[in-house]
Amino acid sequence: MPNFLAWLGWIMSAVQFVWWLMDWHAGKGRRLHLRATRDELVDLRAMCTEAINRGEVIRGDSERQWVRQLAWSLVGIEGHIHAAMGETERDNGDVSPKISKIGSPEIVFEDETRTYRVKVRPVLKNDSGQTITVELLEWLPGGVEVRQPMPRKVLQVQRSGAWTPENAEIRVFQDEVFRLWIGLEEKYTQSDLATFRKAEKLGTLLLRVTMAGRDHEVPITL
């Protein structure tokens, strides 16, 4: 519990810092500080995710759920920072990437010989208005945990009615559709996964999207 309190104090300080930045004048300095704050929150969220997945520091279900809720809160804070950065960037002629979900993610149960037998496969579209490069950055568990290690060579683009071979990084043109998969722990039933999917509580997919020479973190809630 002392570790949780320390994390909570750190988060409250970070949030207060963000609000102070919001009141500060717009400009390059503000963007730099917002990015620095976002990066610190990303690092803290990565600690939460690692603690959940490794199970060495956090062993009990109640503690794991507490950290999971904390990580979800961090995603929300990051979303506000992304929004603030988006407004600042538009003021300075910059544009953030826009990724849209196409329908609900597919839940796949593969043959038992496969290493990753249970998968979630979202289909996404590049609505950014220009070409982007996409990489899988991280999966933040919601109700569902991923099977470790998490592979990166899972992205495909749809071209000429077919999917390209899976790759760790893909180039997606304007209005193109792409997809990827995440291997899940096998302890969940189809009914469990369907319930989480309906409530959009499977987890949050984090993509690194490069557009016009700049890297962006784009969260996709599934």
N, C-alpha and C positions, 0 to 999 in steps of 0.2 A: 504493500500500500504506500510506503514512503516514496517509492519510485513513481507511482501514479500521481501523487501530489506534486512531486517535482516537475513532472511533465505538464500537469495542469497549470502550474504557476508559470512555466515557460510559455505555454500557449496564450495565457491571458496577457502576458507582457507583449507577445508578438501581435495580438489583436489590438492592444492599445497603441502599439507603434503604427499599425496599419491605419487606424483612425486618425492619428496625428498626421500621417502622410496625406490622407484624403483632404485635410484642411490646408495643406501646404499648396503653394502655387504650382500650376501645371508647368511641365517642361522636362528637359532631359534628366535633371536631377531626380525628379519624382519618379520617372520610369525606372531609373537605376535602383532606387531604394525599394520600389515595389517588387522588382525582380529579385533583389537580394532577400527580401522578406519571403517571397514565394519559394525561393530555393531552400531557405531554412525550414519552412513548413514541409516541403517535399522530403527533406532529409529526416525530419521527425516522423512523418508518415511512413517512410521506408523502415524506420526502426520498429514502428508498430506492426507493420506487415511481417517483418522478419521474426518478431517475437511471437506472432500468431502461428506462423508456418513452422518454426523450428521447435517450439514447445519446450525450450530449455528453461527460460526465465518464467514463463507463464504456463502453468500446467492445468489449472482448474478451469472448468467450463465457464464459471461465473467471471473469473478474471479475463479469460479470453474474450467473452462477450463485451466486457467493459472496454477493453482495448480496441475491439472492433468498432464499437460506437464512437470511441475517441477518434479513430482513423476516419470514420465517416464524417465527423464534425470537421476534421481537418480538410477533407475534400470540399466541404461547403465553404470554408474560409478561403481556400484556394480559388474557388469559383468566383467569389466576390473580388478577389485580387485580379483574376483574369478579366473580369468585367471592367474594373477600374483601369487596368492596363489597356484594354480595348478602346475605351473612351479616349485615353491619352494618346494612343497610337493613331486613332482616326484624326485627332486634332493636329497631328504632325504628319499627316499624309500616309501613314502606314495602315496596313490591313491585316487582320488576323484570319487564319484559316477557318473554314466552316465545314464540318463533317456531319452528315445527316444519317440517321439509322433508317434502314429499309425494313419495315415490319419488325416482328419479334425475332430474337436470335434462335437459331435452330439448336435443339438438344440432340446430340448424336451418341448412340451406343454402338461401339465398334465390336468386331470379333474379339474374343477373349485372348487371342494371340498378340494383339496390339499392346504396345507399351502404355499408350494413353487410350484407354478404352472408352471413357466417358468424356465428351467434349461439348463445349458451347461454341457455336459458330455464328457470330453476328455478320450481317451484310451491311456495308456502309457506302456512302456516296460522297464524292468530292464536289461540294457546292461552293467552293472558295472563289470560283471565277478564274482560276489559273492553275497551272500544274503544281503539284506538291510531291514531296517524297515522304514516305511513311515508314516508321519503325515501331515495333512493339516495345514499350518502355517498362510497363509494370501492370500487374493485376492486383487490385485492392479487394480482398474478400468482403462480401456482404454477408449473405447467408451461406455462401458456398466457398470452400477452400480449394485451392489448386493443388494438383499433384506436382511435387518437386522431383527433379529440377524442371523449371518452366522453359520449354523450347522457344527459340526466337524465329526459327525458319518456318513461319506459319502463315505468311501473307500471300494473297493472290489477287490479281486484277482480272476483271472480265473483259475480254477482247474478242471480237468476231464470234460472239456466242459461246465462247469457251473460257475456262479458267487457266491462267498461266501457271507454270510450276511454282511450288511454294518457295518463298524466299524470305530472308531476314529484313530486306529493305526493298520497297517497291516504288516505282515512279507512277503516279496517277494523274492522268490528264483531266482537264476540266470536264465535269459531269460524268466521269467514269465511275463505275461501281467496283468495289473491292471487298474482300472478306478475309477473315483470319479465324483461327481456332485457339481455344484455351483448354488444356487438359485438366479435368476436375478429379477430385478424390472420388473413389468408387463407392463410398458408403451411402450415397444419396440414391433414392429411388426415383423413377420417372415422375411419380406424383410429387415428391419433394421439389424436384427441379422445376416442374410445371408451376407449382405454387410460387416459388421464388421468382420465376420469370414473369408471371402475371403481375406481381407486385413490384417488378423492377428492383429486386433485392438480391440478384445473383452476385453482383459485385460491380466494381468500376474499372473499366479498361482505360489505361493511360497510353496514349500514342505520342511519339515524338514526330511532329510534322514540320518539315522544312519547306518554307515558301519564300521566294524572292531572297534567298540567301540567309534567312533568319529561322532559328529553331523556335518551335512553340510546343508546349505541353497541352494536349487536348484530352480532357476526360470524357469518356462515354459510359453512361450509366446503363447497366443491363439488368 
